């Protein structure tokens, strides 16, 4: 489906699934929109680009589309028929609650633009800003971990987090020594003495154990849980690249995590626990076991995801695993829309979530969670 340039030039025919978007006035660069799920060139770009993460993959994008109805799209300077060397992926989020938004990417801890030159980031963002200015979309948000927009764009910092990762290149003994003696090593030994039962896999039984703990944890943090269908769809999409790990004591779930794998990186995406058993060291045990397995399987990095910059407890826990942290800024235009969503989420949490029974909480998550991506 061809689309006319915003300039006065005539329509240019391009293959199905690729759309010519515009000609930037400053750079005279043609931008093309592609479907990153069905265009094999996107998967090839993700496979080779050094800044590509699990969140760029068609597997993740397919799950966002299937469960939440988001429409993934990417823009690139590369013409139809040519190999992709750059691209910025985002989703169309159509929400009656939080408005029509462009997000790169919803429910993803981070998502770098895949470019050759940092200046290309501004070209992509200036084009997307036009859609906001013209009223097609209410808000634009990006979540880059290394390449940030310059002052040539209208985006401003909307929220700040820490991004944590563990370098797996040292020996296993070194990785163990890098873990905090009291905060991790001692608690791992406690978990081993307690004889916690360890399970891993993707079975429906393990998913149910994980999800019971997840609902408990999300309530504790006064947040709605992700719908169960999200995790079922992740399992279908990722297959062997997804693992659920659970530890139990006397058939009672103690803690659980869910990891995703992409190329040489294992990603700790979700974690949950029963506070009644925190003294047993279940979560440090699971994370140390994950570090061991990732190292043994040849992964080079364990991505521990983001933490709220003011959540000192979580930040310290990840530091104690030997992780390196860096500042992770989210950027939005206009800024007030990001503040609106944050305020709406807090109001929902303060008024309802802490007093809801589990079944009602799961229903709320199914109905409302997608609006905050």
C-alpha positions as CSV (number, residue, x, y, z in Angstrom):
1,X,0.0,0.0,0.0
2,X,1.8,3.1,-1.2
3,X,1.5,6.4,0.8
4,X,2.1,9.8,-0.7
5,X,5.1,11.9,0.5
6,X,4.4,14.8,2.6
7,X,6.1,16.9,0.0
8,X,4.6,17.7,-3.4
9,X,6.1,14.7,-5.2
10,X,3.9,12.1,-6.7
11,X,3.0,8.7,-5.1
12,X,5.8,6.2,-5.3
13,X,4.8,2.5,-5.7
14,X,6.4,0.1,-3.2
15,X,5.8,-3.6,-2.5
16,X,3.0,-4.8,-0.3
17,X,3.8,-4.4,3.4
18,X,6.1,-1.5,2.9
19,X,5.0,2.1,3.0
20,X,7.0,5.2,1.9
21,X,6.3,7.7,4.7
22,X,7.9,11.1,4.1
23,X,10.8,13.1,3.0
24,X,12.5,14.9,5.9
25,X,13.1,18.5,5.0
26,X,16.5,18.7,6.7
27,X,18.0,15.4,5.7
28,X,16.1,14.7,2.4
29,X,16.0,11.1,3.7
30,X,13.1,8.9,2.6
31,X,11.5,6.9,5.5
32,X,9.8,3.6,4.9
33,X,7.3,2.0,7.3
34,X,7.5,-1.8,7.6
35,X,5.7,-4.6,9.4
36,X,8.4,-5.9,11.8
37,X,6.5,-9.2,12.4
38,X,6.0,-10.3,8.8
39,X,8.9,-8.6,7.0
40,X,11.9,-11.0,7.3
41,X,14.3,-8.1,7.0
42,X,13.4,-6.9,10.5
43,X,14.3,-10.3,12.1
44,X,17.6,-10.2,10.1
45,X,18.4,-6.7,11.4
46,X,17.6,-7.7,15.0
47,X,19.8,-10.8,14.7
48,X,22.9,-8.8,13.6
49,X,22.5,-5.4,15.3
50,X,24.6,-5.0,18.5
51,X,21.9,-3.0,20.3
52,X,19.0,-5.3,19.5
53,X,17.4,-6.9,22.5
54,X,14.7,-9.5,23.2
55,X,12.2,-6.7,23.0
56,X,13.0,-6.0,19.3
57,X,12.3,-9.6,18.3
58,X,9.2,-10.7,16.3
59,X,8.4,-13.1,19.1
60,X,7.9,-10.2,21.6
61,X,6.1,-8.0,19.1
62,X,3.8,-10.9,18.1
63,X,2.8,-11.3,21.8
64,X,2.1,-7.6,22.2
65,X,-0.1,-7.7,19.2
66,X,-1.9,-11.0,20.0
67,X,-2.7,-10.2,23.7
68,X,-3.1,-6.5,23.8
69,X,-4.1,-5.6,20.3
70,X,-1.1,-3.2,19.8
71,X,0.0,-2.7,16.2
72,X,3.8,-3.0,15.8
73,X,5.4,-0.9,13.1
74,X,9.0,0.1,12.3
75,X,10.5,2.9,10.3
76,X,13.7,2.7,8.3
77,X,15.7,4.7,5.8
78,X,16.3,1.5,3.8
79,X,14.3,1.2,0.5
80,X,12.1,-1.8,-0.3
81,X,14.1,-4.8,-1.5
82,X,17.3,-3.7,0.3
83,X,18.8,-5.2,3.4
84,X,17.8,-3.2,6.6
85,X,20.7,-1.4,8.3
86,X,18.6,0.7,10.6
87,X,15.1,1.0,12.1
88,X,13.0,2.3,15.0
89,X,10.3,0.0,16.2
90,X,7.1,1.2,18.0
91,X,3.5,0.2,18.6
92,X,0.3,1.9,17.9
93,X,-1.6,1.9,21.3
94,X,-5.3,2.7,20.9
95,X,-6.7,3.2,24.4
96,X,-10.0,4.7,25.5
97,X,-8.4,5.3,28.9
98,X,-5.0,6.7,28.1
99,X,-5.4,7.9,24.5
100,X,-3.9,7.1,21.1
101,X,-0.1,6.7,21.6
102,X,3.1,5.7,19.9
103,X,5.3,3.8,22.3
104,X,8.7,2.2,21.7
105,X,7.9,-0.2,23.2
106,X,5.0,-0.9,25.6
107,X,5.7,-3.3,28.5
108,X,9.4,-3.4,27.5
109,X,12.1,-2.3,29.9
110,X,14.1,-0.7,27.2
111,X,14.2,-0.4,23.4
112,X,17.1,1.3,21.6
113,X,16.7,2.7,18.1
114,X,18.7,0.4,15.8
115,X,20.7,2.9,13.9
116,X,24.2,3.3,12.4
117,X,24.5,7.0,13.2
118,X,23.1,8.7,16.4
119,X,21.8,11.6,14.3
120,X,19.4,9.1,12.6
121,X,17.5,8.9,15.9
122,X,16.5,12.5,15.6
123,X,15.3,12.0,12.0
124,X,13.0,9.2,13.1
125,X,11.7,11.0,16.1
126,X,11.0,14.3,14.3
127,X,8.9,12.4,11.8
128,X,6.9,10.7,14.6
129,X,6.5,14.1,16.4
130,X,4.7,15.4,13.3
131,X,2.0,12.8,13.9
132,X,1.5,14.1,17.4
133,X,1.5,17.7,16.3
134,X,-1.1,16.9,13.6
135,X,-3.4,15.3,16.2
136,X,-3.1,11.7,14.8
137,X,-1.6,10.5,18.1
138,X,-1.8,12.0,21.6
139,X,1.7,11.1,22.8
140,X,5.0,9.7,21.8
141,X,7.3,7.7,24.2
142,X,10.7,6.0,23.7
143,X,12.8,3.9,26.1
144,X,16.4,4.0,24.9
145,X,19.1,2.4,27.0
146,X,22.1,4.0,25.1
147,X,21.0,6.3,22.3
148,X,19.0,9.3,23.5
149,X,17.3,12.1,21.5
150,X,19.1,15.4,21.2
151,X,17.7,18.9,21.8
152,X,16.7,19.0,18.1
153,X,13.6,17.0,19.1
154,X,10.7,17.9,21.3
155,X,11.0,15.0,23.6
156,X,11.9,15.5,27.3
157,X,12.8,13.1,30.1
158,X,9.5,11.7,31.5
159,X,10.8,9.2,34.1
160,X,14.1,7.7,35.3
161,X,15.0,4.2,36.2
162,X,18.2,2.1,36.7
163,X,19.1,-0.6,34.2
164,X,21.1,-3.6,35.6
165,X,23.1,-6.3,34.0
166,X,25.6,-9.0,35.1
167,X,28.6,-9.6,32.9
168,X,29.0,-13.3,32.7
169,X,32.5,-13.4,31.3
170,X,34.3,-14.0,34.6
171,X,34.6,-17.5,36.0
172,X,31.8,-19.0,38.0
173,X,33.9,-18.6,41.2
174,X,34.4,-15.0,40.4
175,X,30.7,-14.5,39.8
176,X,30.0,-16.1,43.2
177,X,32.5,-13.8,44.9
178,X,31.0,-10.8,43.3
179,X,27.7,-11.6,45.0
180,X,27.2,-9.9,48.4
181,X,28.2,-12.3,51.3
182,X,25.2,-11.6,53.5
183,X,22.7,-10.4,51.0
184,X,23.2,-13.3,48.5
185,X,25.8,-16.0,49.4
186,X,24.5,-16.6,53.0
187,X,20.8,-16.6,51.8
188,X,21.6,-19.1,49.0
189,X,23.2,-21.4,51.6
190,X,20.1,-21.0,53.8
191,X,17.9,-22.0,50.9
192,X,20.0,-25.1,50.3
193,X,19.8,-26.1,54.0
194,X,16.1,-25.7,53.9
195,X,15.9,-28.2,51.1
196,X,13.8,-25.9,48.8
197,X,12.4,-27.8,45.9
198,X,13.6,-26.4,42.6
199,X,11.6,-26.7,39.3
200,X,12.0,-25.2,35.9
201,X,10.2,-25.5,32.6
202,X,7.1,-24.2,30.8
203,X,4.3,-26.5,31.9
204,X,0.8,-25.3,32.7
205,X,1.4,-26.5,36.3
206,X,4.6,-24.3,36.7
207,X,2.8,-21.4,35.1
208,X,0.0,-21.6,37.6
209,X,2.5,-21.7,40.5
210,X,4.3,-18.6,39.0
211,X,1.0,-16.8,38.5
212,X,-0.3,-17.3,42.0
213,X,2.9,-15.7,43.3
214,X,2.7,-13.0,40.7
215,X,-0.9,-11.9,41.8
216,X,0.3,-11.9,45.4
217,X,3.3,-9.7,44.6
218,X,1.4,-7.3,42.4
219,X,-1.2,-6.8,45.1
220,X,1.7,-6.1,47.6
221,X,2.9,-3.4,45.2
222,X,-0.6,-2.1,44.6
223,X,-0.5,-2.9,40.9
224,X,-2.9,-5.0,38.7
225,X,-1.3,-8.3,37.5
226,X,-0.6,-9.0,33.9
227,X,-3.4,-11.2,32.4
228,X,-2.6,-14.9,32.5
229,X,-3.0,-15.0,28.7
230,X,0.1,-12.8,28.4
231,X,2.3,-15.4,29.9
232,X,0.6,-18.3,27.9
233,X,1.3,-16.4,24.7
234,X,4.9,-15.7,25.7
235,X,5.4,-19.4,26.2
236,X,3.9,-20.1,22.7
237,X,6.0,-17.4,21.1
238,X,9.4,-18.1,22.8
239,X,9.3,-21.9,23.3
240,X,12.6,-23.1,24.6
241,X,13.8,-19.5,25.0
242,X,11.5,-19.0,28.0
243,X,12.0,-20.6,31.4
244,X,9.8,-20.5,34.5
245,X,11.8,-21.3,37.7
246,X,10.0,-22.0,41.0
247,X,11.2,-22.9,44.5
248,X,8.8,-24.4,47.0
249,X,8.8,-25.5,50.6
250,X,6.5,-28.4,51.6
251,X,4.5,-27.9,48.4
252,X,4.0,-24.2,49.1
253,X,5.4,-21.8,46.5
254,X,8.2,-19.6,47.9
255,X,9.4,-17.6,44.9
256,X,9.4,-17.7,41.1
257,X,11.0,-16.0,38.2
258,X,10.5,-16.0,34.4
259,X,13.4,-15.5,32.0
260,X,13.6,-14.9,28.3
261,X,16.7,-15.5,26.1
262,X,17.9,-13.8,22.9
263,X,21.2,-14.3,21.2
264,X,23.9,-14.1,24.0
265,X,21.7,-12.5,26.6
266,X,19.4,-14.0,29.2
267,X,16.7,-11.6,30.5
268,X,15.2,-11.8,34.0
269,X,11.8,-10.3,33.1
270,X,9.4,-11.2,36.0
271,X,9.9,-12.1,39.6
272,X,7.5,-12.8,42.4
273,X,7.5,-14.3,45.9
274,X,5.5,-15.1,49.1
275,X,6.6,-12.6,51.8
276,X,5.8,-15.3,54.5
277,X,8.9,-17.2,53.3
278,X,11.4,-14.4,52.5
279,X,13.6,-15.6,55.3
280,X,14.3,-18.9,53.4
281,X,16.3,-17.1,50.7
282,X,14.2,-18.3,47.8
283,X,14.7,-15.3,45.5
284,X,18.5,-15.0,45.9
285,X,18.7,-18.8,45.4
286,X,16.7,-18.5,42.1
287,X,18.8,-15.6,40.8
288,X,22.1,-17.3,41.6
289,X,20.9,-20.5,40.0
290,X,20.0,-18.5,36.9
291,X,23.5,-16.9,36.8
292,X,25.0,-20.4,37.0
293,X,22.8,-21.8,34.2
294,X,23.3,-18.8,32.0
295,X,27.1,-19.0,32.4
296,X,27.1,-22.8,31.7
297,X,25.0,-22.4,28.6
298,X,27.3,-19.8,27.1
299,X,25.4,-16.6,27.6
300,X,27.5,-13.5,27.9
301,X,25.1,-11.3,29.9
302,X,22.2,-11.5,32.3
303,X,19.9,-8.6,31.9
304,X,18.2,-7.9,35.2
305,X,15.9,-5.3,33.8
306,X,14.9,-1.9,35.2
307,X,14.3,-0.7,38.7
308,X,12.5,2.5,39.8
309,X,15.3,4.9,40.8
310,X,13.7,5.5,44.2
311,X,13.2,1.8,45.0
312,X,16.3,1.5,47.0
313,X,15.5,-2.1,48.2
314,X,15.3,-3.5,44.7
315,X,18.3,-1.5,43.4
316,X,20.4,-2.8,46.3
317,X,19.2,-6.4,45.7
318,X,20.4,-6.3,42.1
319,X,23.6,-4.6,43.1
320,X,24.3,-7.4,45.5
321,X,24.1,-9.9,42.7
322,X,27.2,-8.3,41.2
323,X,25.2,-6.3,38.6
324,X,26.4,-3.1,37.0
325,X,23.7,-0.4,36.9
326,X,23.3,2.7,34.6
327,X,20.7,5.4,34.4
328,X,17.8,4.5,32.1
329,X,15.6,7.5,31.0
330,X,12.3,7.3,29.3
331,X,11.5,10.2,26.9
332,X,8.1,11.5,25.9
333,X,6.3,14.2,23.9
334,X,4.3,16.0,25.3
335,X,5.5,15.4,28.9
336,X,2.2,16.0,30.5
337,X,0.7,12.9,29.0
338,X,3.2,10.7,30.8
339,X,2.4,12.4,34.1
340,X,-1.3,11.9,33.4
341,X,-0.9,8.1,33.0
342,X,1.3,7.8,36.1
343,X,-1.3,9.7,38.2
344,X,-4.1,7.6,36.9
345,X,-2.3,4.4,37.8
346,X,-1.6,5.6,41.3
347,X,-5.2,6.6,41.8
348,X,-6.4,3.2,40.7
349,X,-3.9,1.5,43.1
350,X,-4.7,3.7,46.1
351,X,-8.5,3.2,45.8
352,X,-9.1,-0.3,44.7
353,X,-6.2,-2.8,44.3
354,X,-5.2,-3.3,47.9
355,X,-8.7,-4.4,49.0
356,X,-9.7,-6.6,46.0
357,X,-10.0,-10.4,46.2
358,X,-7.6,-12.2,43.9
359,X,-10.3,-13.1,41.3
360,X,-11.4,-9.5,41.0
361,X,-7.8,-8.4,40.9
362,X,-7.1,-10.7,37.9
363,X,-10.2,-9.4,36.1
364,X,-9.0,-5.8,36.6
365,X,-5.6,-6.8,35.2
366,X,-7.2,-8.4,32.2
367,X,-9.4,-5.3,31.5
368,X,-7.1,-2.4,32.4
369,X,-3.5,-3.5,32.3
370,X,-3.0,-3.0,28.6
371,X,-4.0,0.7,28.9
372,X,-0.8,1.5,30.8
373,X,1.8,0.0,28.4
